[in-house]
């Protein structure tokens, strides 16, 4: 049963317990500091946007990098923290990794809606930085419905993301690798 704060159970989940959960149960849950938290099912528009971004990143990543949607990333073991960003760029040799760990991930992309602003702007970005993921992108929709990409690169010394680019329309970025994404396809 889901509690008012979104957690599913009061007791903390260990990696061993989580690994025994059926895959279909894990698909609807993220783990934050050992607590299971129910996640909302993405809308058709959000799933399409994630797929279009993943396709562009996958093509640009060449043979070294893959990009996929809804990949489960284990950020920490104790306390267990598992996130499932909208798009993940990861090492091609980690395709069959189960679980996927942060050191196999190059970039995460979160599609942020009005009900997930705090997670996208503060909580998620902080957790990805702490885990050492080199690049973080946040896609937000402006009040007029225009998607805006905010790209960040991790400063290894401070473990804090530094803004790399904020763009809309036809987005051109050079990190984590050169890629052009047409955000107008997402609206």
Secondary structure, 3 states (H helix, E strand, C coil): CCCCCCECCCCCCCHHHHHHCCHHHHCCEEEECCEEEECCCCCHHHHHHHHHHHHHHHHHCCCCEEEEECCCEEEEECCEEEECCCEEEEEHHHCCCCCEEHHHEEEEEEEECHHHHHHHHHHHHHHHHHHCCCEEEEEEECCCCCEEEEEEEEECCCCEEEEEEEEECEEEECCCCCEEEEHHHHC
